[in-house]
Amino acid sequence: MQGRTWAIVVWALYIASFFTAGITAIIGLIIAYVKRDDLNSTPFGSHLTSAIRTFWISLIGIVIGSVLLLVFVGYFILLLL
């Protein structure tokens, strides 16, 4: 497959994670890590790097928001995600 196709697949899996409780996001993350080195010399390598960063930043936001649910501030943080 071409680099563009891999980037679209990863982002589509991220979007599908809203309906699969994050399972497809993990699959997208694995694909992004595996294909990033192959596509590093193309413009789509940066797309996969961005997808990897998006996953980890979102995960950190979800964890922080979930912990802060105990003091009712987390609702606003999770709402922003």
BELVENSUL-V343264 format. One record per backbone hydrogen bond with DSSP energy under -1.0 kcal/mol. NH is the residue of the N-H (numbers start at 1). CO is the residue of the C=O. E is the energy in kcal/mol with one decimal. If there is no record, write none. Layout:
# BELVENSUL-V343264
nh = {NH & NH}
co = {CO & CO}
e = {E & E}
This chain:
# BELVENSUL-V343264
nh = {6 & 7 & 8 & 9 & 10 & 11 & 12 & 13 & 14 & 15 & 16 & 18 & 19 & 22 & 23 & 26 & 27 & 28 & 29 & 30 & 31 & 32 & 33 & 34 & 35 & 36 & 39 & 42 & 45 & 48 & 49 & 50 & 51 & 52 & 53 & 54 & 55 & 56 & 57 & 58 & 59 & 60 & 61 & 62 & 63 & 64 & 65 & 66 & 67 & 68 & 70 & 71 & 72 & 73 & 74 & 76 & 77 & 78 & 79 & 80 & 81}
co = {2 & 3 & 4 & 5 & 6 & 7 & 8 & 9 & 10 & 11 & 12 & 15 & 16 & 17 & 20 & 22 & 23 & 24 & 25 & 26 & 27 & 28 & 29 & 30 & 31 & 32 & 35 & 39 & 42 & 44 & 45 & 46 & 47 & 48 & 49 & 50 & 51 & 52 & 53 & 54 & 55 & 56 & 57 & 58 & 59 & 60 & 61 & 62 & 63 & 64 & 67 & 68 & 69 & 68 & 68 & 73 & 73 & 74 & 75 & 76 & 77}
e = {-1.8 & -2.2 & -2.2 & -2.5 & -2.4 & -2.3 & -2.5 & -2.2 & -1.8 & -2.2 & -2.4 & -1.5 & -1.7 & -1.7 & -1.5 & -1.6 & -1.6 & -2.5 & -2.4 & -2.2 & -2.3 & -2.5 & -2.4 & -2.3 & -2.7 & -1.4 & -1.9 & -1.9 & -1.4 & -1.7 & -2.0 & -2.3 & -2.1 & -2.2 & -2.3 & -2.5 & -2.0 & -2.0 & -2.7 & -2.2 & -2.4 & -2.3 & -2.3 & -2.4 & -2.4 & -2.7 & -2.5 & -2.4 & -2.3 & -2.3 & -1.4 & -1.2 & -1.2 & -1.3 & -1.7 & -1.1 & -1.1 & -3.0 & -1.7 & -1.4 & -1.0}
